[in-house]
Amino acid sequence: MPKVDRLMEAFGEQKHVRRIVSTLLVVSGLGGATLVSPHMHRPAVVAVDPQPAGDALQSAATAPPEPAIAVVPAPPVVVTKDSSAQDIVRAIVSQGQAARLSEDQIKTIIATAKIESGFRPAVSGGVQAYGSRGSAADEVIGLFQEKASFGTVAERQDPNKSIARFIARFTEAFKKYGIAGDPVLAATLAQNPQLRKYRHGGVGTHYYNTVKAAMNAAADLYGQAAGAALQPVT
């Protein structure tokens, strides 16, 4: 090949090489611009809306809990001086539960009312003056045979008030006399505080033994009253 031809061929090859290099630089972005071949495909971009963090937690949370059921206390049992023995017992249970007394304490109150009046709110036990002739003020009346110092005749014949007064005396006896675990003794001294000077502070006295003997019957009456309270109203 003539020398001139060889030079031209070499020059042509160098131009071709420079063109290839320039193309590569442009495509790679080093040449000042980005050139994309029509045969090259970009990956598709999918737009995703970000979910707020609160919504994500909400969706991940479990179902909301069931609403709390309000506990409605049973209405108190209200009785009159003409109410039956069963209703009187129910009233004692009702007031005892409202005062948060234990079952044994409520049974003891039932036993005390049983031996005192036979659950008759208007009954009179006559004048009990203890050593003297006495007067009208010494007449004992009502469920727990109270004297006039506890109120008028009408007040002592009101079984609701009579029960409330006895519960107050009964619970106070535990504190006043340091009684622990013996509701029969508390009832004994609530009715007869003078017995504290006898037989171990009242234990074993006639009154104490009489209340204690009535506890089995009181337990049955308590069970009947508590069972009646659970019966649905028709």
C-alpha positions as CSV (number, residue, x, y, z in Angstrom):
1,M,0.0,0.0,0.0
2,P,1.4,3.5,-0.9
3,K,2.5,5.5,2.2
4,V,-0.1,8.2,1.7
5,D,-2.8,5.6,1.7
6,R,-1.6,4.1,4.8
7,L,-1.6,7.5,6.6
8,M,-5.1,8.2,5.5
9,E,-6.3,4.8,6.7
10,A,-4.6,5.3,10.0
11,F,-6.1,8.7,10.4
12,G,-9.6,7.3,9.6
13,E,-9.2,4.6,12.2
14,Q,-8.2,7.2,14.9
15,K,-11.3,9.3,14.1
16,H,-13.5,6.2,14.4
17,V,-11.9,5.4,17.8
18,R,-12.4,9.0,19.0
19,R,-16.0,8.9,17.9
20,I,-16.6,5.7,20.0
21,V,-14.9,7.1,23.0
22,S,-16.9,10.3,22.8
23,T,-20.1,8.3,22.6
24,L,-19.2,6.4,25.7
25,L,-18.4,9.5,27.6
26,V,-21.7,11.1,26.7
27,V,-23.7,8.1,27.6
28,S,-22.0,7.8,31.0
29,G,-22.7,11.4,31.8
30,L,-19.0,12.4,31.7
31,G,-19.4,14.3,28.5
32,G,-21.7,17.0,29.8
33,A,-25.0,15.4,28.8
34,T,-26.9,12.1,29.2
35,L,-27.7,10.3,26.0
36,V,-30.0,7.4,26.2
37,S,-30.3,5.0,23.3
38,P,-33.9,4.5,22.2
39,H,-33.3,0.8,22.6
40,M,-32.6,1.1,26.4
41,H,-35.6,0.8,28.7
42,R,-35.8,2.4,32.1
43,P,-37.4,0.3,34.9
44,A,-41.0,1.4,35.5
45,V,-41.5,3.6,38.6
46,V,-44.6,2.8,40.7
47,A,-45.9,5.7,42.9
48,V,-46.8,4.6,46.4
49,D,-48.6,7.0,48.8
50,P,-46.9,6.7,52.2
51,Q,-49.3,5.6,55.0
52,P,-49.4,7.8,58.0
53,A,-47.8,6.2,61.1
54,G,-51.0,6.7,63.1
55,D,-53.1,4.9,60.4
56,A,-50.6,2.1,60.3
57,L,-50.8,1.6,64.0
58,Q,-54.6,1.8,63.8
59,S,-54.8,-0.9,61.2
60,A,-52.4,-3.1,63.1
61,A,-54.2,-2.8,66.4
62,T,-56.6,-5.4,67.5
63,A,-60.3,-4.9,67.7
64,P,-61.4,-2.4,70.4
65,P,-62.3,-4.0,73.8
66,E,-65.9,-4.5,74.8
67,P,-67.3,-1.6,76.7
68,A,-67.2,-2.0,80.5
69,I,-70.5,-3.1,82.1
70,A,-71.5,-0.8,84.9
71,V,-72.3,-2.6,88.1
72,V,-75.5,-1.1,89.5
73,P,-76.0,-1.8,93.2
74,A,-79.3,-3.4,94.2
75,P,-81.8,-0.9,95.6
76,P,-82.3,-1.1,99.4
77,V,-85.2,-3.1,100.7
78,V,-87.7,-0.7,102.3
79,V,-90.1,-2.1,104.8
80,T,-92.8,-0.9,107.2
81,K,-94.0,-1.9,110.7
82,D,-96.6,-4.1,108.9
83,S,-94.1,-6.0,106.7
84,S,-93.8,-9.8,106.9
85,A,-90.9,-11.5,108.7
86,Q,-89.5,-12.5,105.3
87,D,-89.4,-8.9,104.1
88,I,-87.8,-7.8,107.4
89,V,-85.0,-10.4,107.0
90,R,-84.5,-9.1,103.4
91,A,-84.2,-5.6,104.7
92,I,-81.6,-6.7,107.3
93,V,-79.6,-8.4,104.6
94,S,-79.9,-5.4,102.3
95,Q,-78.7,-2.9,104.9
96,G,-76.0,-5.3,106.1
97,Q,-74.6,-5.6,102.6
98,A,-74.8,-1.9,102.1
99,A,-72.7,-1.5,105.3
100,R,-70.3,-4.1,103.9
101,L,-70.8,-6.5,106.8
102,S,-69.7,-10.1,106.4
103,E,-72.2,-12.9,106.0
104,D,-71.6,-14.1,109.6
105,Q,-72.2,-10.6,110.9
106,I,-75.5,-10.2,108.9
107,K,-76.6,-13.7,110.2
108,T,-75.9,-12.5,113.7
109,I,-78.1,-9.5,113.3
110,I,-80.9,-11.7,111.9
111,A,-80.5,-14.0,115.0
112,T,-80.6,-11.0,117.3
113,A,-83.8,-9.6,115.7
114,K,-85.3,-13.1,115.9
115,I,-84.8,-13.5,119.7
116,E,-85.7,-9.9,120.5
117,S,-89.0,-9.5,118.5
118,G,-89.6,-12.4,116.2
119,F,-89.2,-9.9,113.4
120,R,-92.2,-7.9,114.5
121,P,-91.4,-4.2,114.2
122,A,-94.3,-2.9,116.3
123,V,-94.1,-5.3,119.2
124,S,-93.8,-4.1,122.7
125,G,-91.8,-6.0,125.3
126,G,-93.3,-4.0,128.2
127,V,-91.5,-1.9,130.7
128,Q,-88.0,-3.1,131.6
129,A,-86.6,-1.0,134.3
130,Y,-84.2,-3.5,135.9
131,G,-84.8,-3.1,139.6
132,S,-87.4,-0.3,139.7
133,R,-91.0,0.2,138.7
134,G,-90.0,2.2,135.7
135,S,-92.0,4.4,133.4
136,A,-93.1,4.8,129.8
137,A,-89.6,5.6,128.9
138,D,-88.5,2.1,129.9
139,E,-90.9,0.4,127.5
140,V,-89.0,-1.6,125.0
141,I,-90.4,-1.5,121.4
142,G,-89.5,-2.7,117.9
143,L,-87.3,-5.2,116.2
144,F,-84.5,-4.8,118.7
145,Q,-86.6,-3.8,121.8
146,E,-85.3,-0.2,122.2
147,K,-86.2,2.2,125.0
148,A,-87.3,5.8,124.6
149,S,-83.7,6.9,124.5
150,F,-83.5,5.6,121.0
151,G,-86.5,7.6,119.7
152,T,-90.2,8.1,119.7
153,V,-92.6,5.1,119.5
154,A,-93.0,5.7,115.8
155,E,-89.3,5.9,115.2
156,R,-88.7,2.6,117.2
157,Q,-91.5,1.0,115.2
158,D,-89.9,1.9,111.9
159,P,-87.9,-1.2,111.0
160,N,-85.7,0.6,108.5
161,K,-84.4,3.0,111.2
162,S,-84.3,0.3,113.8
163,I,-82.1,-1.9,111.6
164,A,-79.8,1.0,110.8
165,R,-79.4,1.9,114.5
166,F,-78.6,-1.6,115.5
167,I,-76.0,-1.9,112.7
168,A,-74.3,1.2,114.1
169,R,-74.3,-0.2,117.7
170,F,-73.1,-3.6,116.4
171,T,-70.2,-2.3,114.4
172,E,-69.2,0.1,117.2
173,A,-69.1,-2.7,119.7
174,F,-66.2,-4.4,117.7
175,K,-64.1,-1.2,118.1
176,K,-65.3,-0.2,121.6
177,Y,-64.7,-3.6,123.2
178,G,-61.8,-4.8,121.1
179,I,-63.8,-7.7,119.7
180,A,-62.1,-9.8,117.0
181,G,-63.9,-12.6,115.1
182,D,-67.0,-13.0,117.5
183,P,-70.1,-11.3,116.1
184,V,-72.3,-13.0,118.7
185,L,-70.4,-11.2,121.4
186,A,-70.6,-7.9,119.5
187,A,-74.4,-8.3,119.3
188,T,-74.6,-9.2,123.0
189,L,-72.8,-6.1,124.1
190,A,-74.6,-3.9,121.6
191,Q,-77.8,-4.8,123.3
192,N,-76.6,-5.4,126.8
193,P,-73.3,-3.5,127.5
194,Q,-73.7,-4.2,131.2
195,L,-72.9,-7.9,130.5
196,R,-69.3,-7.1,129.7
197,K,-68.4,-7.5,133.4
198,Y,-69.7,-11.1,133.4
199,R,-67.9,-14.3,132.2
200,H,-65.1,-13.3,130.0
201,G,-66.6,-10.0,128.9
202,G,-70.1,-11.4,128.1
203,V,-69.2,-14.7,126.5
204,G,-71.3,-17.6,127.9
205,T,-74.0,-15.3,129.4
206,H,-77.6,-16.3,128.9
207,Y,-78.1,-13.6,126.2
208,Y,-74.9,-14.7,124.4
209,N,-76.0,-18.3,124.4
210,T,-79.5,-17.4,123.2
211,V,-78.2,-15.5,120.2
212,K,-75.7,-18.3,119.4
213,A,-78.5,-20.9,119.5
214,A,-80.4,-18.9,116.9
215,M,-77.6,-18.8,114.4
216,N,-78.6,-21.9,112.5
217,A,-82.1,-20.6,111.9
218,A,-80.6,-17.2,111.0
219,A,-78.3,-18.9,108.4
220,D,-81.3,-20.5,106.8
221,L,-83.2,-17.2,106.7
222,Y,-80.2,-15.5,105.3
223,G,-79.9,-18.1,102.5
224,Q,-83.6,-17.7,101.6
225,A,-83.3,-13.9,101.5
226,A,-80.1,-13.9,99.4
227,G,-81.6,-16.4,97.0
228,A,-84.8,-14.3,96.6
229,A,-82.6,-11.3,95.8
230,L,-81.1,-13.3,92.9
231,Q,-84.5,-14.2,91.4
232,P,-85.4,-12.4,88.2
233,V,-88.2,-9.9,88.4
234,T,-91.3,-11.2,86.4
